[in-house]
Amino acid sequence: MIEFYHVTEKGTKKMSETYYIKAASKAAINRALKAGGNVCGSTFSPWGDRLCSVVDMPQGAVIKVFSKTIGGQPYAKAYGTVHHAKDGTTKIK
């Protein structure tokens, strides 16, 4: 797994992974998650795509929602982050 870091004068911080999910909206993803569906995302990385289920993604992972690609790359129309609640549910905020 490749990890990315952001270096500033204040120190080094590990960057959140970004996942792309093909869906109509964040609300559609959250409805599918609430219904128990298995929603997967992809990293679309130049080093090789990695698929991951939303429930397995780390807290705060960045989600980009897309419905079309341009030049073979996903064109994001909405953004959010993964939130795992204490009750075991997961949603995109």
N, C-alpha and C positions, 0 to 999 in steps of 0.2 A: 504494500500500500504506500502511495506517495503522500507525504504530508507537506503542507505549505505553511510558511511562517511569514509574518509581517514584522519587519524590523523598524523601530522608530528610536528616537532619542530616549524615550521612556522605557525601552526594553523590547523584548521579543514576545510576540503573541501568536499562538497557533491559529491559523485561519480556519473558519468553518468550511466544511465541504459543501459544495453546491450540487444539487440534484435537479434534474429536469423530469417533470411528469406531464404526460400528454393527457389533458382533460379540458373540459369546458370552462371550469372555474375552480377556485379554492373551495367554494361551497360544495361543488360536486364531489371533490376529493373527500371533504369532511363527511358528507352524507354516506359515501361508500365505506369510509372507515367506521362510522357509527353503526352501519349495517353489518359490520364484520367482514367486509371485503378485504382482499389482499391487494393493496395499492403499491406499485413498484415505481421506482425512479431510476434514472440513469445519470452517470456523471458526464457523459459525452466528452471524455478527456482525449487529448491527442496521444496519450500513452496507453489508450485502450479503455473502452467503456466498462463501467462496473454497475451492475444492477443491484438494487437493494430495496427491500420492503420498507415502507415508511415506519412501521412499528419497530424496525431494527436500526433506524437512523439515529444518530446521536442527538441529544437535546440541543436545540438551536441551529440545527443544520438548515442551510438556506435551500428553499424550494422555489424553482421557477416553473410556472405553469405555461404550457404552450399547446397550440392546436395545429400549428403548421411549421414547416421548416423552410428556410431560405438558403439556397446553396448547400444543402445537406446538413445545415445546423439548425437547431431549434430556435424559433423566434418567440421569446417570452412575452406574455401579455399580462402576467400577474406574478407577484412575488410574495413569499411568506417564509415562516420558520416553523420547524417541528417543535411541538410542545407535548411532552408526556406528562399527564396529570398523575397525582398521587393515587387516584382511583383506578389506574391502569389504562385509561383511555388515552388516545393519541389524536391530536388535531393539528391542522395547519392554521397559524394565525398570521 
